[in-house]
């Protein structure tokens, strides 16, 4: 999904990721209601509809793939 990803919010700052690069911006300059995991438009004026849902689906699919074949037992070294 193109745009800017809200990686995390730390106090009054949001850590955004765009093209693999992080940058810190004031939360007050972002759209109302922005949360970690949201996707923003490139100009940071809109929360992209469906972006969070798509990311959550992708995470769920990855977790499912990673747990396939896992018997739930402890790891032996």
DSSP file (Angstrom, degrees, kcal/mol; ACC not computed):
  #  RESIDUE AA STRUCTURE BP1 BP2  ACC     N-H-->O    O-->H-N    N-H-->O    O-->H-N    TCO  KAPPA ALPHA  PHI   PSI    X-CA   Y-CA   Z-CA
    1    1 A X              0   0    0      0, 0.0     2,-0.0     0, 0.0    50,-0.0   0.000 360.0 360.0 360.0 123.9    0.0    0.0    0.0
    2    2 A X        +     0   0    0     37,-0.1     2,-0.3    16,-0.0    16,-0.0  -0.332 360.0  57.1 -72.8 159.4    1.5    3.3   -1.0
    3    3 A X  S    S-     0   0    0     38,-0.1     2,-0.4    36,-0.1    16,-0.3  -0.857  92.2 -43.3 122.0-156.6    1.6    6.2    1.4
    4    4 A X  E     -A   40   0A   0     36,-2.3    36,-3.5    -2,-0.3     2,-0.4  -0.956  46.3-144.0-121.7 131.1    3.0    6.7    4.9
    5    5 A X  E     -AB  39  17A   0     12,-2.7    12,-2.6    -2,-0.4     2,-1.1  -0.785  10.9-136.4 -98.0 134.1    2.7    4.2    7.7
    6    6 A X  E     + B   0  16A   0     32,-2.9    31,-3.4    -2,-0.4    32,-0.2  -0.780  27.1 176.9 -88.2 100.8    2.2    5.2   11.3
    7    7 A X  E     -     0   0A   0      8,-1.9     2,-0.3    -2,-1.1    -1,-0.2   0.934  58.7 -24.7 -72.9 -47.8    4.7    2.9   13.1
    8    8 A X  E     - B   0  15A   0      7,-1.3     7,-3.3    28,-0.1     2,-0.5  -0.990  49.8-129.3-161.6 162.0    4.2    4.2   16.6
    9    9 A X  E     - B   0  14A   0     -2,-0.3     2,-0.6     5,-0.2     5,-0.2  -0.986  19.2-174.0-121.8 124.9    3.2    7.2   18.7
   10   10 A X  E >   - B   0  13A   0      3,-2.8     3,-2.0    -2,-0.5     2,-0.4  -0.901  59.7 -62.6-121.5  98.9    5.6    8.3   21.5
   11   11 A X  T 3  S-     0   0    0     -2,-0.6    16,-0.0     1,-0.3     0, 0.0  -0.473 121.4  -9.5  64.7-119.5    4.1   11.1   23.5
   12   12 A X  T 3  S+     0   0    0     -2,-0.4    15,-2.7    -3,-0.1    16,-0.5   0.352 125.0  79.8 -93.3   4.4    3.5   14.1   21.3
   13   13 A X  E <   -BC  10  26A   0     -3,-2.0    -3,-2.8    13,-0.3     2,-0.4  -0.873  61.6-152.4-117.1 147.1    5.4   12.6   18.3
   14   14 A X  E     -BC   9  25A   0     11,-3.2    11,-2.4    -2,-0.3     2,-0.7  -0.946  13.0-141.5-112.8 137.8    4.5   10.0   15.7
   15   15 A X  E     -BC   8  24A   0     -7,-3.3    -8,-1.9    -2,-0.4    -7,-1.3  -0.892  25.4-168.6 -99.6 115.4    7.1    7.9   14.1
   16   16 A X  E     -BC   6  23A   0      7,-3.2     7,-2.2    -2,-0.7     2,-0.5  -0.762  11.1-151.6-106.0 148.8    6.2    7.5   10.4
   17   17 A X  E     +BC   5  22A   0    -12,-2.6   -12,-2.7    -2,-0.3     2,-0.4  -0.985  19.4 167.4-123.4 126.8    7.7    5.1    7.9
   18   18 A X  E >  S- C   0  21A   0      3,-2.5     3,-2.0    -2,-0.5   -14,-0.1  -0.978  73.3 -12.6-139.6 124.5    7.9    5.9    4.2
   19   19 A X  T 3  S-     0   0    0     -2,-0.4     3,-0.1   -16,-0.3    -1,-0.1   0.863 128.9 -54.8  53.3  38.9    9.9    4.0    1.7
   20   20 A X  T 3  S+     0   0    0      1,-0.2     2,-0.4     0, 0.0    -1,-0.3   0.454 115.0 115.3  79.2   0.0   11.8    2.2    4.5
   21   21 A X  E <   -C   18   0A   0     -3,-2.0    -3,-2.5     2,-0.0     2,-0.3  -0.878  55.5-143.2-108.1 134.5   12.8    5.5    6.1
   22   22 A X  E     +C   17   0A   0     -2,-0.4     2,-0.3    -5,-0.2    -5,-0.2  -0.671  20.6 174.7 -91.8 147.4   11.6    6.7    9.6
   23   23 A X  E     -C   16   0A   0     -7,-2.2    -7,-3.2    -2,-0.3     2,-0.5  -0.987  24.3-132.0-148.5 151.5   10.8   10.2   10.5
   24   24 A X  E     +C   15   0A   0     -2,-0.3     2,-0.3    -9,-0.2    -9,-0.2  -0.876  29.0 170.5-105.9 129.7    9.4   11.9   13.6
   25   25 A X  E     -C   14   0A   0    -11,-2.4   -11,-3.2    -2,-0.5     2,-0.2  -0.955  41.0 -93.5-134.7 155.0    6.6   14.4   13.3
   26   26 A X  E >   -C   13   0A   0     -2,-0.3     3,-1.5   -13,-0.2   -13,-0.3  -0.483  27.0-137.8 -67.3 134.8    4.3   16.1   15.8
   27   27 A X  G >  S+     0   0    0    -15,-2.7     3,-2.3     1,-0.3    -1,-0.1   0.853 100.9  68.1 -60.0 -34.8    1.0   14.2   16.3
   28   28 A X  G 3  S+     0   0    0    -16,-0.5    -1,-0.3     1,-0.3   -15,-0.1   0.708  94.6  57.4 -61.6 -18.8   -0.9   17.6   16.3
   29   29 A X  G <  S+     0   0    0     -3,-1.5    -1,-0.3     2,-0.1     2,-0.2   0.413  95.8  81.6 -90.5   1.7    0.0   18.0   12.6
   30   30 A X  S <  S-     0   0    0     -3,-2.3    15,-0.1     1,-0.1     3,-0.1  -0.615  95.6 -77.2-104.0 165.3   -1.7   14.7   11.7
   31   31 A X    >   -     0   0    0     13,-0.4     3,-1.5    -2,-0.2    -1,-0.1  -0.247  58.6 -92.5 -59.9 146.6   -5.4   14.0   11.0
   32   32 A X  T 3  S+     0   0    0      1,-0.2    -1,-0.1    -3,-0.1    15,-0.1  -0.318 110.8  24.3 -57.3 138.4   -7.6   13.7   14.1
   33   33 A X  T 3  S+     0   0    0      1,-0.3    -1,-0.2    -3,-0.1    -2,-0.1   0.483  80.8 159.0  86.1   3.3   -8.0   10.1   15.3
   34   34 A X    <   -     0   0    0     -3,-1.5     2,-0.3    -7,-0.1    -1,-0.3  -0.333  16.0-178.0 -62.7 141.4   -4.7    8.8   13.8
   35   35 A X    >   -     0   0    0    -29,-0.0     3,-1.9   -27,-0.0   -29,-0.2  -0.903  36.7 -77.7-136.2 163.2   -3.4    5.6   15.5
   36   36 A X  T 3  S+     0   0    0     -2,-0.3   -29,-0.2     1,-0.2   -28,-0.1  -0.382 117.9  31.6 -58.0 137.6   -0.5    3.3   15.3
   37   37 A X  T 3  S+     0   0    0    -31,-3.4    -1,-0.2     1,-0.3    18,-0.2   0.320  89.9 128.5  93.6  -8.1   -0.9    1.0   12.3
   38   38 A X    <   -     0   0    0     -3,-1.9   -32,-2.9   -32,-0.2     2,-0.4  -0.445  53.1-136.3 -77.6 155.2   -2.8    3.6   10.2
   39   39 A X  E     -A    5   0A   0      9,-0.4     9,-3.1   -34,-0.2     2,-0.3  -0.935  21.5-160.2-107.5 135.4   -1.7    4.4    6.6
   40   40 A X  E     -AD   4  47A   0    -36,-3.5   -36,-2.3    -2,-0.4     7,-0.2  -0.787  25.2 -98.4-112.9 157.1   -1.7    8.1    5.7
   41   41 A X    >   -     0   0    0      5,-2.4     3,-2.2    -2,-0.3    -1,-0.1  -0.300  44.8-102.6 -63.9 160.0   -1.8    9.9    2.4
   42   42 A X  T 3  S+     0   0    0      1,-0.3    -1,-0.1     2,-0.1   -39,-0.1   0.797 125.0  50.5 -58.6 -30.2    1.6   11.0    1.1
   43   43 A X  T 3  S-     0   0    0    -39,-0.0    -1,-0.3     3,-0.0    -2,-0.1   0.382 110.4-124.1 -90.9   5.5    0.8   14.6    2.2
   44   44 A X  S <  S+     0   0    0     -3,-2.2   -13,-0.4     2,-0.2    -2,-0.1   0.669  81.3 112.1  65.1  21.5   -0.2   13.4    5.7
   45   45 A X  S    S+     0   0    0      1,-0.1     2,-0.3   -15,-0.1    -1,-0.1   0.634  71.0  40.4 -98.4 -14.9   -3.7   15.0    5.4
   46   46 A X        -     0   0    0    -15,-0.1    -5,-2.4    -5,-0.1     2,-0.6  -0.979  69.7-128.8-137.2 146.1   -5.9   11.9    5.4
   47   47 A X  B     -D   40   0A   0     -2,-0.3     2,-0.3    -7,-0.2    -7,-0.3  -0.843  42.0-119.5 -85.8 125.8   -6.0    8.5    7.0
   48   48 A X    >   -     0   0    0     -9,-3.1     3,-1.4    -2,-0.6     4,-0.4  -0.522  27.1-116.9 -73.0 126.1   -6.3    6.0    4.1
   49   49 A X  T 3  S+     0   0    0     -2,-0.3    -1,-0.1     1,-0.3    -3,-0.0  -0.373  93.9   8.2 -62.9 134.2   -9.5    4.0    4.3
   50   50 A X  T 3> S+     0   0    0     -2,-0.1     4,-2.5     1,-0.1    -1,-0.3   0.343  92.0 116.2  80.3  -7.4   -9.0    0.2    4.7
   51   51 A X  H <> S+     0   0    0     -3,-1.4     4,-2.2     1,-0.2     5,-0.2   0.917  77.5  45.7 -61.9 -44.8   -5.3    0.6    5.3
   52   52 A X  H  > S+     0   0    0     -4,-0.4     4,-2.6     2,-0.2    -1,-0.2   0.919 112.9  51.1 -64.4 -43.8   -5.4   -0.7    8.9
   53   53 A X  H  > S+     0   0    0      1,-0.2     4,-2.2     2,-0.2    -2,-0.2   0.914 110.7  48.6 -60.8 -43.1   -7.7   -3.6    7.9
   54   54 A X  H  X S+     0   0    0     -4,-2.5     4,-2.2     1,-0.2    -1,-0.2   0.915 112.1  48.6 -63.7 -43.1   -5.4   -4.7    5.1
   55   55 A X  H  X S+     0   0    0     -4,-2.2     4,-2.3    -5,-0.2    -2,-0.2   0.905 110.8  50.6 -64.3 -41.7   -2.3   -4.5    7.4
   56   56 A X  H  X S+     0   0    0     -4,-2.6     4,-2.5     2,-0.2    -1,-0.2   0.889 109.7  50.9 -65.0 -38.7   -4.1   -6.6   10.0
   57   57 A X  H  X S+     0   0    0     -4,-2.2     4,-2.5     2,-0.2    -1,-0.2   0.927 110.3  49.4 -61.9 -44.5   -5.1   -9.2    7.4
   58   58 A X  H  X S+     0   0    0     -4,-2.2     4,-2.2     1,-0.2    -2,-0.2   0.906 111.3  49.1 -62.6 -41.6   -1.5   -9.4    6.2
   59   59 A X  H  X S+     0   0    0     -4,-2.3     4,-2.6     2,-0.2    -1,-0.2   0.925 110.8  50.3 -63.5 -44.7   -0.2   -9.9    9.8
   60   60 A X  H  X S+     0   0    0     -4,-2.5     4,-2.3     1,-0.2    -2,-0.2   0.904 110.4  50.0 -60.2 -41.8   -2.8  -12.6   10.5
   61   61 A X  H  X S+     0   0    0     -4,-2.5     4,-2.4     2,-0.2    -1,-0.2   0.904 111.0  48.9 -64.0 -41.2   -1.8  -14.4    7.3
   62   62 A X  H  X S+     0   0    0     -4,-2.2     4,-2.6     2,-0.2    -2,-0.2   0.918 110.8  50.2 -65.4 -42.8    1.9  -14.2    8.3
   63   63 A X  H  X S+     0   0    0     -4,-2.6     4,-1.8     1,-0.2    -1,-0.2   0.912 110.6  50.3 -60.7 -42.0    1.2  -15.5   11.8
   64   64 A X  H  X S+     0   0    0     -4,-2.3     4,-0.9     1,-0.2    -2,-0.2   0.935 111.6  47.3 -62.3 -46.5   -0.8  -18.4   10.4
   65   65 A X  H >< S+     0   0    0     -4,-2.4     3,-0.6     1,-0.2    -2,-0.2   0.901 112.4  50.1 -61.5 -40.9    2.0  -19.3    8.0
   66   66 A X  H 3< S+     0   0    0     -4,-2.6    -1,-0.2     1,-0.2    -2,-0.2   0.806 110.7  49.3 -68.9 -28.8    4.6  -19.1   10.8
   67   67 A X  H >< S+     0   0    0     -4,-1.8     3,-2.2    -5,-0.2    -1,-0.2   0.583  81.1 115.6 -89.1  -8.9    2.6  -21.3   13.1
   68   68 A X  T << S+     0   0    0     -4,-0.9     3,-0.1    -3,-0.6    -3,-0.0  -0.401  86.9  13.3 -61.0 130.3    2.0  -24.1   10.6
   69   69 A X  T 3  S+     0   0    0      1,-0.3     2,-0.6    -2,-0.1    -1,-0.3   0.442  92.0 135.8  82.8  -1.0    3.7  -27.3   11.7
   70   70 A X    <   -     0   0    0     -3,-2.2    -1,-0.3     1,-0.1    -3,-0.0  -0.716  40.0-164.5 -81.9 120.0    4.2  -25.8   15.2
   71   71 A X        -     0   0    0     -2,-0.6    -1,-0.1    -3,-0.1     3,-0.1   0.483  39.6-118.0 -84.1  -0.7    3.3  -28.5   17.8
   72   72 A X  S    S+     0   0    0      1,-0.2    -2,-0.1    -5,-0.1    -1,-0.0   0.479  70.4 132.9  81.5   1.6    3.2  -25.9   20.5
   73   73 A X        -     0   0    0      1,-0.2    -1,-0.2     0, 0.0     2,-0.1  -0.216  62.7 -84.7 -80.7 173.1    6.0  -27.6   22.4
   74   74 A X        -     0   0    0     -3,-0.1     2,-0.4     1,-0.1    -1,-0.2  -0.325  43.6-108.0 -72.9 158.8    9.1  -26.0   24.0
   75   75 A X        -     0   0    0     -2,-0.1     2,-0.5     2,-0.0    -1,-0.1  -0.762  29.7-151.1 -88.5 131.8   12.2  -25.3   22.0
   76   76 A X              0   0    0     -2,-0.4     0, 0.0     1,-0.1     0, 0.0  -0.882 360.0 360.0-104.8 135.4   15.1  -27.6   22.7
   77   77 A X              0   0    0     -2,-0.5    -1,-0.1     0, 0.0    -2,-0.0   0.401 360.0 360.0-105.9 360.0   18.6  -26.3   22.3
